[in-house]
């Protein structure tokens, strides 16, 4: 059944997307996830009409999300010849602030990796049981850790500026902002989490796919090679974490009793599980869903929870309400649609996707012409869709803060001072 539900996404890509636009690649990406669910021995069959209808609902909304990105195929650029008044001062502020944060993040990640390698500590215990939190604040002053966490989401702005300067052939600034954008994956690697690493790779990949046709051939070739190099580096880090958690000597009850092949290939099984478990888990939790379990936007408006914590206001956080309503399924990937249903209910989830469709189309390039606005906002617009297989990525503090930063930054980067004649 899961293989059947992959067909609409592949058909959309190859029949309705004549150009290699963002929608083409995003649709294939989602289709592959359904194929992985078909291959995985952990996937459960669609056993009821309710499961089938929920799967239809999920696939329909994901297809609408894919279709929203159909205009995102940049072949030409239309950037201002002269930058606004606040552009370069703000660029300098970003460089100096993010450079300091980068040093902190590199040091913390270095200490985390060396601790796991030298001490031979269990990476799951380090990541999930509070050990990382305690040790990091022993290695680095807690206030500096807070600064690193607070400023790292500016990496979303840095990604946009990296591609902006690349398209303007300002290669030095493009390279600088690529390095500064690494604050995003590095901050998530404090506790050796794979999610932030995957998130950054996917955002960067889809941004490159968006603008590649507008690059001249030598520059496109160079950045493909550069991107491949960093892809390999990130892949090494991802596989190291995966092998440390799921390799030889590890035991996970979820992976037992599946036959000798899978018991001897738990790393491969974990990768299949990582990209496909959301489908089965979504059907399980949606079967248990009732309107009285609604979260009232807790996963989508993480920024309110952050603000309440800063102000000392009593506020039931997302992690607690998720655990309360989902129980043993709280720590699993449920997929974007299932989480939004728990957040808003079925009807309002449809409205949320409609609103998202409108926003994506509002910032879309016209006639394949990339402007500054469509480029700067793209990292935020693509951030949630590329992580559809996890949960609602808006529940990430980094993305919630990053959205606020990006909206403010986009305003500043376009700001001119009106002068009297």
KEKOL-936221 format. One line per field, with one value per residue (C-alpha): x, y, z; residue number from 1. Coordinates in steps of 0.2 Angstrom, whole numbers, plus 5000, padded with zeros to 4 digits. Last residue first. Layout:
BEGIN
c1	X ...
c2	Y ...
c3	Z ...
pos	NUM ...
This chain:
BEGIN
c1	5081 5075 5083 5073 5084 5083 5079 5079 5092 5084 5067 5074 5084 5068 5059 5074 5077 5059 5059 5076 5069 5056 5068 5081 5067 5062 5043 5042 5049 5032 5037 5050 5046 5040 5058 5060 5043 5047 5063 5058 5049 5062 5077 5067 5064 5081 5079 5061 5065 5081 5073 5074 5067 5059 5043 5039 5049 5039 5036 5017 5017 5025 5014 4998 5002 5006 4989 4981 4991 4986 4967 4968 4976 4961 4949 4958 4962 4974 4990 4985 4981 4997 5007 4999 5003 5021 5026 5024 5043 5044 5047 5028 5023 5025 5012 5004 4993 5003 5020 5015 5008 5024 5035 5025 5026 5012 5015 5017 5025 5043 5046 5060 5051 5035 5044 5051 5034 5027 5041 5036 5021 5018 5020 5009 4995 4980 4987 4971 4967 4949 4946 4950 4965 4969 4968 4978 4992 4994 4992 5005 5017 5016 5020 5033 5044 5050 5066 5073 5067 5076 5092 5090 5088 5104 5113 5105 5112 5116 5099 5091 5098 5095 5076 5065 5064 5073 5074 5061 5070 5086 5102 5120 5135 5138 5130 5114 5119 5138 5134 5121 5133 5147 5135 5129 5147 5153 5138 5141 5159 5153 5140 5153 5163 5148 5144 5161 5160 5143 5149 5163 5152 5139 5152 5160 5142 5135 5123 5104 5100 5107 5095 5082 5093 5105 5092 5085 5103 5106 5089 5092 5110 5104 5090 5100 5113 5099 5091 5107 5109 5126 5122 5131 5128 5112 5123 5135 5121 5115 5132 5137 5129 5144 5155 5143 5142 5161 5161 5147 5156 5172 5163 5154 5147 5130 5122 5135 5132 5113 5117 5127 5115 5101 5111 5117 5099 5095 5112 5105 5098 5115 5113 5103 5111 5128 5124 5116 5132 5142 5131 5134 5153 5160 5167 5157 5141 5144 5146 5129 5118 5127 5124 5105 5098 5095 5111 5125 5115 5111 5130 5136 5153 5169 5178 5190 5178 5162 5172 5181 5165 5157 5173 5174 5156 5158 5174 5166 5150 5160 5171 5155 5147 5161 5160 5141 5142 5156 5149 5131 5136 5146 5131 5120 5132 5132 5113 5107 5108 5100 5111 5114 5112 5096 5094 5085 5091 5087 5084 5077 5065 5053 5036 5031 5034 5016 5013 5024 5013 4997 5005 5009 4991 4984 4996 4991 4972 4974 4984 4971 4957 4967 4970 4951 4947 4957 4972 4986 5000 5014 5031 5046 5051 5056 5055 5037 5041 5057 5046 5035 5050 5056 5039 5042 5060 5053 5040 5053 5064 5051 5043 5060 5060 5068 5056 5043 5035 5018 5023 5039 5037 5018 5019 5033 5022 5006 5016 5022 5005 5005 5022 5014 5000
c2	5337 5328 5310 5295 5282 5265 5248 5232 5223 5229 5222 5206 5205 5207 5193 5182 5184 5180 5165 5160 5160 5148 5138 5136 5132 5117 5115 5123 5107 5099 5080 5070 5065 5083 5089 5096 5104 5114 5123 5126 5143 5148 5145 5154 5171 5178 5172 5177 5194 5197 5194 5178 5178 5162 5171 5178 5172 5165 5175 5176 5158 5151 5162 5157 5138 5140 5148 5134 5121 5130 5129 5111 5109 5119 5106 5091 5097 5111 5104 5086 5088 5097 5083 5071 5082 5084 5066 5056 5053 5045 5052 5055 5038 5030 5042 5053 5065 5068 5066 5079 5091 5090 5092 5107 5117 5122 5140 5149 5166 5169 5182 5172 5156 5164 5170 5153 5145 5159 5156 5137 5142 5127 5113 5121 5126 5122 5105 5095 5079 5084 5083 5064 5056 5037 5032 5047 5041 5024 5031 5044 5031 5020 5034 5043 5027 5031 5041 5037 5018 5015 5023 5013 4997 5000 5003 4987 4976 4960 4959 4964 4949 4937 4940 4954 4948 4963 4981 4989 4981 4991 4984 4991 4980 4983 4999 5008 5023 5024 5019 5033 5046 5041 5040 5058 5064 5055 5062 5079 5078 5070 5083 5096 5089 5087 5106 5111 5100 5107 5124 5123 5116 5130 5143 5137 5135 5152 5152 5155 5137 5133 5144 5132 5117 5126 5131 5113 5107 5120 5117 5098 5098 5110 5100 5084 5091 5099 5082 5071 5076 5075 5085 5101 5095 5105 5121 5115 5112 5130 5138 5132 5147 5157 5147 5149 5168 5170 5160 5171 5186 5181 5176 5192 5185 5193 5176 5170 5185 5181 5163 5166 5180 5167 5154 5168 5173 5155 5155 5169 5154 5152 5169 5163 5145 5152 5166 5153 5143 5158 5161 5143 5146 5132 5115 5112 5119 5106 5092 5095 5097 5082 5071 5075 5058 5059 5064 5057 5042 5039 5042 5028 5034 5027 5040 5045 5044 5050 5064 5069 5071 5082 5093 5096 5101 5113 5121 5123 5131 5143 5148 5150 5161 5173 5173 5175 5192 5199 5193 5198 5215 5218 5213 5225 5239 5234 5233 5248 5261 5250 5241 5248 5238 5230 5212 5204 5186 5174 5155 5152 5138 5140 5142 5124 5127 5127 5111 5101 5108 5103 5085 5084 5089 5075 5062 5065 5065 5049 5041 5046 5038 5022 5021 5024 5011 4998 4988 4998 4987 4990 4996 4989 4978 4993 4991 4999 5012 5016 5018 5030 5041 5040 5048 5063 5066 5064 5077 5089 5087 5092 5105 5114 5116 5104 5110 5099 5096 5089 5072 5067 5075 5073 5055 5052 5060 5051 5034 5034 5030 5013 5009 5012 5000
c3	4996 5011 5014 5016 5025 5016 5024 5013 5023 5039 5034 5029 5045 5056 5046 5047 5065 5069 5058 5066 5083 5078 5068 5082 5095 5085 5086 5069 5063 5064 5065 5057 5039 5034 5037 5019 5020 5037 5031 5013 5017 5030 5018 5004 5013 5007 4989 4986 4993 4983 4967 4956 4939 4933 4926 4944 4959 4973 4989 4988 4981 4997 5008 4999 5000 5018 5021 5012 5022 5038 5032 5029 5047 5053 5047 5053 5071 5076 5085 5085 5066 5064 5072 5060 5045 5048 5051 5067 5071 5088 5106 5110 5104 5121 5128 5115 5124 5140 5132 5118 5132 5142 5126 5120 5136 5148 5151 5168 5164 5169 5155 5147 5148 5142 5127 5123 5124 5113 5100 5100 5090 5079 5091 5104 5092 5103 5107 5103 5114 5117 5098 5097 5090 5093 5075 5071 5083 5074 5057 5060 5067 5052 5040 5052 5052 5035 5034 5051 5050 5034 5041 5057 5047 5038 5054 5061 5048 5058 5066 5049 5041 5055 5056 5063 5081 5088 5080 5092 5107 5103 5107 5103 5102 5083 5076 5081 5092 5087 5070 5068 5075 5064 5049 5052 5054 5038 5029 5034 5027 5011 5009 5012 4997 4986 4989 4984 4968 4964 4968 4956 4942 4944 4944 4928 4920 4925 4938 4935 4932 4950 4959 4966 4966 4976 4989 4989 4994 5007 5015 5015 5022 5035 5041 5041 5052 5063 5065 5068 5087 5094 5109 5104 5086 5084 5086 5073 5060 5061 5065 5048 5040 5045 5034 5020 5024 5022 5005 4998 5004 4995 4980 4976 4959 4962 4962 4975 4986 4986 4989 5005 5010 5011 5020 5032 5037 5042 5051 5062 5072 5080 5090 5105 5106 5106 5118 5130 5129 5133 5148 5153 5153 5142 5146 5162 5153 5139 5152 5160 5144 5136 5151 5151 5147 5128 5120 5131 5135 5117 5113 5125 5131 5124 5134 5120 5105 5114 5123 5108 5098 5112 5115 5096 5095 5110 5102 5085 5092 5102 5087 5076 5089 5088 5069 5069 5078 5068 5051 5055 5061 5045 5035 5045 5041 5022 5020 5031 5017 5003 4990 4973 4957 4964 4960 4946 4943 4929 4928 4945 4946 4961 4952 4957 4976 4980 4971 4984 4998 4989 4987 5005 5009 4997 5004 5022 5018 5008 5022 5034 5023 5021 5040 5043 5031 5041 5041 5032 5035 5048 5044 5054 5040 5030 5011 5009 5021 5011 4996 5005 5009 4991 4986 4998 4990 4973 4976 4984 4969 4956 4967 4968 4949 4936 4922 4915 4932 4928 4921 4929 4946 4948 4943 4956 4970 4964 4964 4982 4988 4979 4987 5004 5000
pos	421 420 419 418 417 416 415 414 413 412 411 410 409 408 407 406 405 404 403 402 401 400 399 398 397 396 395 394 393 392 391 390 389 388 387 386 385 384 383 382 381 380 379 378 377 376 375 374 373 372 371 370 369 368 367 366 365 364 363 362 361 360 359 358 357 356 355 354 353 352 351 350 349 348 347 346 345 344 343 342 341 340 339 338 337 336 335 334 333 332 331 330 329 328 327 326 325 324 323 322 321 320 319 318 317 316 315 314 313 312 311 310 309 308 307 306 305 304 303 302 301 300 299 298 297 296 295 294 293 292 291 290 289 288 287 286 285 284 283 282 281 280 279 278 277 276 275 274 273 272 271 270 269 268 267 266 265 264 263 262 261 260 259 258 257 256 255 254 253 252 251 250 249 248 247 246 245 244 243 242 241 240 239 238 237 236 235 234 233 232 231 230 229 228 227 226 225 224 223 222 221 220 219 218 217 216 215 214 213 212 211 210 209 208 207 206 205 204 203 202 201 200 199 198 197 196 195 194 193 192 191 190 189 188 187 186 185 184 183 182 181 180 179 178 177 176 175 174 173 172 171 170 169 168 167 166 165 164 163 162 161 160 159 158 157 156 155 154 153 152 151 150 149 148 147 146 145 144 143 142 141 140 139 138 137 136 135 134 133 132 131 130 129 128 127 126 125 124 123 122 121 120 119 118 117 116 115 114 113 112 111 110 109 108 107 106 105 104 103 102 101 100 99 98 97 96 95 94 93 92 91 90 89 88 87 86 85 84 83 82 81 80 79 78 77 76 75 74 73 72 71 70 69 68 67 66 65 64 63 62 61 60 59 58 57 56 55 54 53 52 51 50 49 48 47 46 45 44 43 42 41 40 39 38 37 36 35 34 33 32 31 30 29 28 27 26 25 24 23 22 21 20 19 18 17 16 15 14 13 12 11 10 9 8 7 6 5 4 3 2 1
